[in-house]
Amino acid sequence: MAKDKIPPHKVEMTEGKREIIKGLLSEYDIQSAEDIEEALKDLLGGTIKEMMEAEMNHHLGYEKSERSDSDDYRNGYKSKTVKSRFGKMEIEVPQARRSTFEPQIVKKGQKNINNIDSKIISMYAKGMTTRQISDTIQDIYGFETSEGFISDVTDKILPEIEEWQNRPLEEIYPVIYIDAIHYSVRDNGVIRKLAAYVILGLTCDGHKEVLSLSVGDNESSKYWLNVLNELKNRGVKDIMVICADGLTGIKEAINAAFPKTEYQRCIVHQVRNTLKYVADKDRKPFAADLKTIYHASDEKAGAKARDRVTEKWSSKYPNAMKSWTVNWDVITPIFKFSADVRKVIYTTNAIESLNSTYRKLNRQRSVFPSDQALLKALYLATFEATKKWTLPLRDWGRVYGEMCIMYEGRLPD
């Protein structure tokens, strides 16, 4: 009987994968496919060692760099040969003075770890709670782990997050989006609402790229100036448009950091904020009227539509349209582009799919134990979501063509 044919693996490149490959090429002298396997084998061995170090920390109750009065302490390493998908490899197993340490990632006597690398990645990339990860390990490996141990292990990605946050960026971004999602975080026994700020860029070839993730509760022009200066320090020289909600101090910060950049108030957020206090029965007709403003042919027609909508609804909702007048200068950049380009650039479709991934974190856990735990979950969720970002935005050629005309000499041909 003929065996079923296994379909060939289809390689899909993403920005995250490109960064990993760049790191591999800079760290290892790769000249052949065999060199690649040796590099991956080395990385797998290092990952296993780091996880066993975390196990040992949890077992002894203190870090490697700390001192303890316990009579059970670290006692070097013991080499062990195991078989992985990359062939045989030697790993270093930490030892305890009283021989009390029983590693669980690679158990005593275990010689085959063929699937452990993919399982580790699977656990990390789901953005799960420590309890969920612990349950997954129980399901995969058949042993119990404490939530404290899981937290110790996931802390190992913190240097990776820092490296990712400081990686070099492109010199020019046609559009950058800044958005915020709020989470509940425990701080010294008190639950606080913290904002997770995500900065998403559109590259000159139309691909999406998450530039930065940060957690904080202190919006101000000084805060945003610091964020934008960090982008400059990582290599960004010019941005055509920054699209964001009415974040406190963002307009002033943009003027200081990127004086030629246009600040576009996010139309989706503008509409949502307007409808927030409108009665349910009026929301549909009110939303339809608002559409006549941002779908207008030009700024003059948009202003007339704004005045008509204001006059129509002011008696019932006197303050609903106030923000359209106050923010008109940062709403109007939309009118210089065609309808097709407006749809691509100025709606938040580009960032909404990413936000839906972040919102799942709120459904998985109601409160994060710390802002660091939130940052880890956001990073892993980002890594998972961006795997699918393999194609440029639809109709990007048309969008880029118009932007090259509007911002003459600032975008590469």
C-alpha angles and dihedrals in degrees: 000000000000118000119243110258115243110225114240117260111259113220114221115187122215133175089254092054091047090054091049091050091049088053092050093050092049094046100042133043095238116184102147145017088266089057089054091054091049090051092050090047089054092049092049091051091049092049092051091048092051091050092050089049088056089049090052091049090053092045095051096035097233141072124261092251094050129088125234139184091219118122088221112076143146115297107186127268138298121213118233130183116220135172118241134170086271093056130257117346138173120235130188113235115200115233133212123219094238094040090242096130115104109183114216103187089065107013127214108276093017110132103167122065098162096144103028095096095055091043092054091051090047092054094048098044099056098070089231127166119258089255092052091049090048090052090049092053089049089052095045103037103021098235134104125245129186123241088241090059092049090051090051091052095047089049085070089076093060093091088049090054091049091050091049092049091053100042118126116267136206117280095233132035119182092204135013125188124204119194139164134216121188127226136180112244129182114233118180091331094313121107113225133181110240128184122230108208117205123191114201122187133199110217124218089261092054100255123138119238129179104226102181146000123197138167122214148121102218112092114180140130088262091053094049093044088056091050093049092045088054088057089051091049089054092056107275110141104168141016123186099200134009111199116197145139120258095292111176111261096359095120094053092045092052091050090053100042102033107016094176093051120103119227112218118193107228106254094206091056091043091056093044092051091050094051095044094095098030117111115256093245091056100043098087097051091040091052090049090053092049089054089062087064101053093034092055117125095241143353094274092053089044092055091051090050090049091053092048092051091046092051093047097052105025095094092056100032106021096177101037096093098037094098091055090061096040093047097037094115091059094041096054101070086081092070097067092070134070120259093256093053092045090056092053099042110028104041115076095238088116092060102027094081089053091047091052088059090051092048090058087066089062090052093049095053131012096206131025115218092227142353087255091057089051092050091051091050092048093050093050092046089051092050090051095046096047093056087084095052098101102126133058120249116283114269090008092147091063092044093050092046092056092045091052088056095044093046099035116194095007100086125060115250 
